[in-house]
């Protein structure tokens, strides 16, 4: 088993543990419904690919990992989520970022920090964003602002060995109320690309 220390020594820092293809069938989505809430069990695929170093203004050096997430409801195999994005690592500041878009007219740039438990191989990425945040923000289409405004997003993603889990909460102003839309899942690596 590879330890977190071995991954952090790589150019991708803590993001190296993500590289590869992950699959899971234990997801649970709790989403808003006009009459309350809707729960969907789902299966998914997460593919992470390293794209190398990205420089900003010749002074910030980020390591970037591109990803694609596809999610299907397990009762009818209907696609219920598609997400494209980047995880970014700024070694100098210790900041980790998740920037992503979903095809509903929403873009998120969430930031935070990495936690690791040495010498355990467990790694935890924690990021947050707010719609009106000064540092980490959420951009959404006029329709979404008027009908399903995303107020906040937070995510904790953990990797331990060949297992990846995440929990995320999206606060949404919808159907005349604020709703805590949650997703959680467990995945295993099916192909590593270190």
C-alpha positions as CSV (number, residue, x, y, z in Angstrom):
1,X,0.0,0.0,0.0
2,X,1.2,3.5,-0.9
3,X,1.3,6.1,1.8
4,X,0.2,9.7,1.6
5,X,3.9,10.7,2.0
6,X,4.8,8.9,-1.2
7,X,2.1,10.6,-3.1
8,X,2.9,14.1,-1.8
9,X,6.5,13.6,-2.9
10,X,5.2,13.4,-6.5
11,X,4.9,16.5,-8.6
12,X,1.1,16.5,-8.2
13,X,1.4,16.7,-4.4
14,X,-1.7,15.4,-2.7
15,X,-3.7,15.3,-5.9
16,X,-1.6,12.3,-7.1
17,X,-3.8,9.9,-5.2
18,X,-6.7,10.9,-7.4
19,X,-5.1,10.0,-10.7
20,X,-7.0,7.1,-12.4
21,X,-10.5,5.8,-12.9
22,X,-12.8,5.3,-9.9
23,X,-16.2,3.5,-9.9
24,X,-18.9,3.2,-7.2
25,X,-22.4,2.0,-6.8
26,X,-23.2,3.2,-3.2
27,X,-24.1,6.8,-3.8
28,X,-27.0,8.6,-2.2
29,X,-28.5,11.9,-3.5
30,X,-30.9,13.8,-1.3
31,X,-32.4,16.5,-3.6
32,X,-35.2,19.1,-3.3
33,X,-38.7,18.2,-4.4
34,X,-41.7,20.5,-4.5
35,X,-43.3,18.3,-1.8
36,X,-40.2,17.9,0.4
37,X,-37.2,15.8,-0.7
38,X,-36.3,13.1,-3.1
39,X,-33.8,10.4,-2.4
40,X,-31.9,8.7,-5.2
41,X,-29.4,5.9,-5.0
42,X,-26.8,6.1,-7.7
43,X,-23.7,4.6,-9.3
44,X,-21.0,6.7,-10.9
45,X,-17.7,7.0,-12.7
46,X,-14.9,9.5,-11.8
47,X,-11.9,9.9,-14.1
48,X,-8.9,12.0,-13.0
49,X,-6.1,12.9,-15.5
50,X,-3.0,14.9,-14.6
51,X,-2.4,17.8,-17.0
52,X,0.7,19.2,-15.4
53,X,1.8,22.6,-14.1
54,X,-0.2,25.8,-14.8
55,X,1.5,29.1,-14.1
56,X,-0.4,32.3,-13.2
57,X,1.3,35.7,-13.7
58,X,4.7,33.9,-13.7
59,X,4.4,33.8,-9.9
60,X,1.8,31.2,-8.9
61,X,2.5,27.5,-9.8
62,X,-0.4,25.2,-9.7
63,X,-0.5,21.4,-10.4
64,X,-3.7,20.6,-12.3
65,X,-5.8,17.4,-12.5
66,X,-8.7,17.4,-14.9
67,X,-11.7,15.3,-14.0
68,X,-15.1,14.1,-15.3
69,X,-17.9,12.7,-13.1
70,X,-20.9,10.9,-14.5
71,X,-23.7,9.7,-12.3
72,X,-26.7,7.4,-13.0
73,X,-29.8,6.7,-10.9
74,X,-29.7,2.9,-10.1
75,X,-33.4,2.4,-10.4
76,X,-33.7,3.3,-14.1
77,X,-30.1,3.9,-15.2
78,X,-31.0,7.5,-16.1
79,X,-28.1,10.0,-16.1
80,X,-28.7,12.5,-13.3
81,X,-25.5,14.4,-13.1
82,X,-22.5,15.3,-15.3
83,X,-19.6,17.4,-14.1
84,X,-16.4,18.6,-15.6
85,X,-13.7,20.3,-13.7
86,X,-10.2,20.6,-12.3
87,X,-8.6,20.0,-8.9
88,X,-5.7,22.4,-8.4
89,X,-2.8,22.3,-5.9
90,X,-0.8,25.4,-4.9
91,X,2.2,23.9,-3.0
92,X,3.5,27.3,-1.8
93,X,0.3,28.3,0.0
94,X,-1.0,24.8,0.7
95,X,-4.3,25.6,-0.9
96,X,-6.4,23.1,-2.9
97,X,-9.1,24.1,-5.3
98,X,-11.9,22.4,-7.1
99,X,-13.3,24.4,-10.1
100,X,-16.1,22.7,-12.0
101,X,-19.1,23.2,-14.2
102,X,-22.4,21.3,-14.4
103,X,-24.7,21.6,-17.4
104,X,-27.4,23.5,-15.5
105,X,-25.8,26.9,-15.9
106,X,-23.6,26.7,-12.8
107,X,-19.8,27.1,-12.3
108,X,-18.1,26.7,-8.9
109,X,-14.6,27.6,-7.7
110,X,-14.2,26.1,-4.2
111,X,-11.1,26.4,-2.1
112,X,-9.6,25.0,1.1
113,X,-6.9,22.8,2.5
114,X,-5.5,19.3,2.6
115,X,-5.5,17.1,5.7
116,X,-3.5,14.0,6.0
117,X,-2.9,11.7,8.9
118,X,0.7,10.6,8.9
119,X,1.9,7.8,8.6
120,X,-1.6,6.7,7.6
121,X,-2.4,6.6,3.9
122,X,-5.5,8.7,4.4
123,X,-5.9,12.0,2.6
124,X,-8.7,14.5,3.0
125,X,-9.5,17.5,0.7
126,X,-11.9,20.1,2.1
127,X,-13.3,22.9,-0.1
128,X,-16.0,25.5,0.2
129,X,-17.6,28.3,-1.9
130,X,-20.4,30.8,-1.5
131,X,-22.5,32.6,-4.1
132,X,-21.3,36.0,-3.0
133,X,-18.0,34.8,-1.7
134,X,-15.0,37.2,-2.0
135,X,-12.4,34.4,-2.4
136,X,-14.3,31.2,-3.5
137,X,-17.5,31.7,-5.5
138,X,-20.4,30.4,-7.5
139,X,-21.6,31.8,-10.8
140,X,-25.0,30.8,-12.1
141,X,-27.3,31.6,-15.0
142,X,-30.2,34.2,-14.5
143,X,-32.7,31.3,-14.6
144,X,-30.9,29.4,-11.8
145,X,-30.6,32.6,-9.7
146,X,-34.4,33.1,-10.0
147,X,-35.5,29.5,-9.7
148,X,-32.9,27.4,-7.9
149,X,-30.2,29.7,-6.6
150,X,-27.1,27.9,-5.2
151,X,-26.1,29.7,-2.0
152,X,-23.2,27.6,-0.8
153,X,-21.2,24.5,-1.7
154,X,-18.9,22.4,0.5
155,X,-17.2,19.1,-0.2
156,X,-15.0,16.7,1.8
157,X,-13.2,14.1,-0.4
158,X,-11.2,11.3,1.3
159,X,-8.8,8.8,-0.3
160,X,-7.5,5.9,1.7
161,X,-5.6,3.3,-0.3
162,X,-7.9,2.1,-3.2
163,X,-11.0,3.7,-1.7
164,X,-12.4,7.2,-2.4
165,X,-15.4,8.7,-0.5
166,X,-17.0,12.1,-0.6
167,X,-19.7,14.0,1.1
168,X,-20.9,17.3,-0.3
169,X,-23.6,19.8,0.6
170,X,-25.2,22.4,-1.7
171,X,-27.5,24.9,-0.1
172,X,-30.2,25.8,-2.6
173,X,-32.9,28.4,-2.5
174,X,-35.7,26.5,-4.3
175,X,-39.5,26.1,-4.1
176,X,-39.8,29.0,-1.7
177,X,-37.3,27.6,0.9
178,X,-33.7,26.9,1.5
179,X,-32.8,23.2,1.0
180,X,-29.7,21.3,2.0
181,X,-29.0,19.1,-1.1
182,X,-26.5,16.4,-0.1
183,X,-24.6,13.7,-2.0
184,X,-22.3,11.0,-0.6
185,X,-20.6,8.1,-2.2
186,X,-17.9,5.5,-1.9
187,X,-15.8,4.4,-4.9
188,X,-12.9,2.1,-5.6
189,X,-10.1,2.5,-8.1
190,X,-10.3,0.4,-11.2
191,X,-7.3,1.8,-13.1
192,X,-4.5,3.9,-11.6
193,X,-2.5,6.3,-13.8
194,X,0.4,7.3,-11.5
